[in-house]
């Protein structure tokens, strides 16, 4: 295997860009953990004493275990897909804020009509960097808009 010299893109990465990417990876890991129904991976995105809030209070929780146990199981949905749309990350030393817009596709069981909810979401996060990397210490979840599609069937390929 031939070793290649670093690419121009690698040379452009700075410590600040590396940290920004590390924060973005925590948020992407959260989306993957939710969609793959992995409570342990959800927990690893949050600090032990993390706080999760939502506009209507329906998702308000405290502590990484409560967050992982509730959000890592999918709730009433049989399938979910979260897609990051746009994002701003600001890093100040070992503290970061991230403002992320996303689209979520949430599929209810066919027995319940197979409704698909498509939601525009906004996540406002504060993260701290510790010995084990960046962790979300507070997250506010806001639903900005939604539309529903009736009668979606799960199609195996």
Legacy VTK file of the C-alpha trace (Angstrom):
# vtk DataFile Version 3.0
C-alpha trace
ASCII
DATASET POLYDATA
POINTS 157 float
0.000 0.000 0.000
1.439 3.322 -1.072
1.337 6.145 1.472
0.000 9.355 0.006
1.140 12.805 1.093
-1.439 14.887 2.956
-3.992 16.493 0.681
-4.479 20.233 0.376
-7.738 19.814 2.320
-5.812 18.250 5.231
-3.414 21.194 5.231
-6.341 23.599 5.520
-7.657 22.033 8.740
-6.810 24.079 11.798
-7.226 23.185 15.463
-10.406 25.310 15.429
-11.730 23.431 12.388
-10.876 20.118 14.076
-12.873 21.144 17.166
-15.792 22.352 15.060
-15.811 18.999 13.274
-15.666 17.169 16.613
-18.767 19.078 17.817
-20.556 18.348 14.539
-19.711 14.650 14.940
-21.439 14.563 18.352
-24.607 15.969 16.788
-24.428 13.570 13.836
-23.780 10.669 16.242
-26.941 11.665 18.134
-28.994 11.521 14.912
-27.509 8.121 14.049
-28.146 6.828 17.579
-31.792 7.931 17.486
-32.394 6.476 14.032
-30.658 3.176 14.843
-32.452 2.931 18.215
-29.269 2.724 20.220
-29.826 4.048 23.779
-26.168 3.525 24.751
-24.958 5.612 21.829
-27.516 8.325 22.666
-26.160 8.393 26.232
-22.589 8.830 24.988
-23.580 12.102 23.301
-24.610 13.698 26.615
-22.915 14.716 29.853
-24.007 12.835 32.984
-26.047 15.813 34.219
-27.335 16.923 30.804
-30.648 18.702 30.462
-33.009 18.214 27.485
-35.939 20.600 27.003
-38.586 21.168 24.350
-41.059 23.909 23.457
-44.135 22.169 24.897
-42.240 20.391 27.667
-43.149 16.935 26.339
-39.486 15.971 25.952
-38.112 17.598 29.094
-35.589 15.303 30.823
-32.541 15.500 33.048
-29.559 13.178 33.046
-27.917 11.198 30.284
-29.565 7.942 31.384
-33.084 9.395 31.186
-32.310 10.944 27.791
-30.816 7.736 26.384
-33.548 5.502 27.774
-36.341 7.630 26.340
-34.961 8.838 23.018
-32.939 5.754 22.142
-35.996 3.515 21.748
-37.954 5.358 19.054
-41.106 6.009 21.061
-44.253 5.413 19.045
-42.393 5.445 15.723
-41.263 2.271 13.938
-38.709 4.141 11.819
-37.056 7.543 11.972
-34.551 9.378 9.812
-32.948 12.644 10.928
-31.037 14.761 8.407
-28.894 17.749 9.421
-29.770 20.740 7.219
-27.802 23.793 8.375
-25.775 24.604 11.425
-23.739 27.220 13.227
-21.107 26.192 15.757
-19.233 28.625 17.996
-16.347 27.396 20.123
-14.844 29.276 23.061
-12.177 27.148 24.706
-13.835 24.085 26.220
-17.383 25.376 25.681
-19.306 25.292 22.406
-22.749 26.261 21.206
-24.420 24.658 18.224
-27.592 25.804 16.508
-28.761 23.046 14.159
-31.707 22.849 11.782
-32.774 19.347 10.731
-35.517 17.436 8.974
-36.984 14.364 10.691
-39.049 11.675 8.977
-41.061 9.827 11.624
-43.016 6.697 10.612
-45.864 5.339 12.715
-46.762 1.623 12.643
-48.922 0.427 9.730
-51.500 -0.765 12.282
-51.860 2.880 13.337
-52.296 4.005 9.725
-48.640 4.215 8.698
-48.632 7.986 9.020
-45.334 9.704 8.181
-44.657 12.968 9.953
-42.088 15.231 8.324
-40.811 17.842 10.763
-38.539 20.813 10.547
-36.574 20.829 13.789
-34.183 23.174 15.524
-31.723 21.990 18.173
-30.001 24.600 20.321
-27.106 22.971 22.160
-24.413 23.828 24.647
-21.499 21.411 24.813
-18.482 21.052 27.088
-15.171 19.434 26.182
-13.707 17.065 28.764
-11.234 14.208 28.867
-13.653 12.032 26.865
-14.374 14.676 24.203
-17.329 16.931 23.547
-20.634 16.199 25.314
-23.994 17.953 25.112
-24.781 19.535 28.498
-28.014 21.215 27.439
-30.258 20.832 24.428
-33.455 22.608 23.472
-35.588 20.814 20.864
-38.025 22.930 18.872
-40.468 21.813 16.161
-40.674 24.636 13.622
-43.140 23.069 11.155
-44.689 19.732 10.240
-46.659 18.015 7.514
-48.125 14.518 7.514
-48.535 11.875 4.816
-51.106 9.137 5.356
-50.629 5.533 4.330
-46.895 5.049 3.985
-45.940 1.370 3.868
-42.574 0.049 4.975
-41.061 -1.509 1.847
-38.393 -4.209 2.210
-35.995 -4.324 -0.729
LINES 1 158
157 0 1 2 3 4 5 6 7 8 9 10 11 12 13 14 15 16 17 18 19 20 21 22 23 24 25 26 27 28 29 30 31 32 33 34 35 36 37 38 39 40 41 42 43 44 45 46 47 48 49 50 51 52 53 54 55 56 57 58 59 60 61 62 63 64 65 66 67 68 69 70 71 72 73 74 75 76 77 78 79 80 81 82 83 84 85 86 87 88 89 90 91 92 93 94 95 96 97 98 99 100 101 102 103 104 105 106 107 108 109 110 111 112 113 114 115 116 117 118 119 120 121 122 123 124 125 126 127 128 129 130 131 132 133 134 135 136 137 138 139 140 141 142 143 144 145 146 147 148 149 150 151 152 153 154 155 156
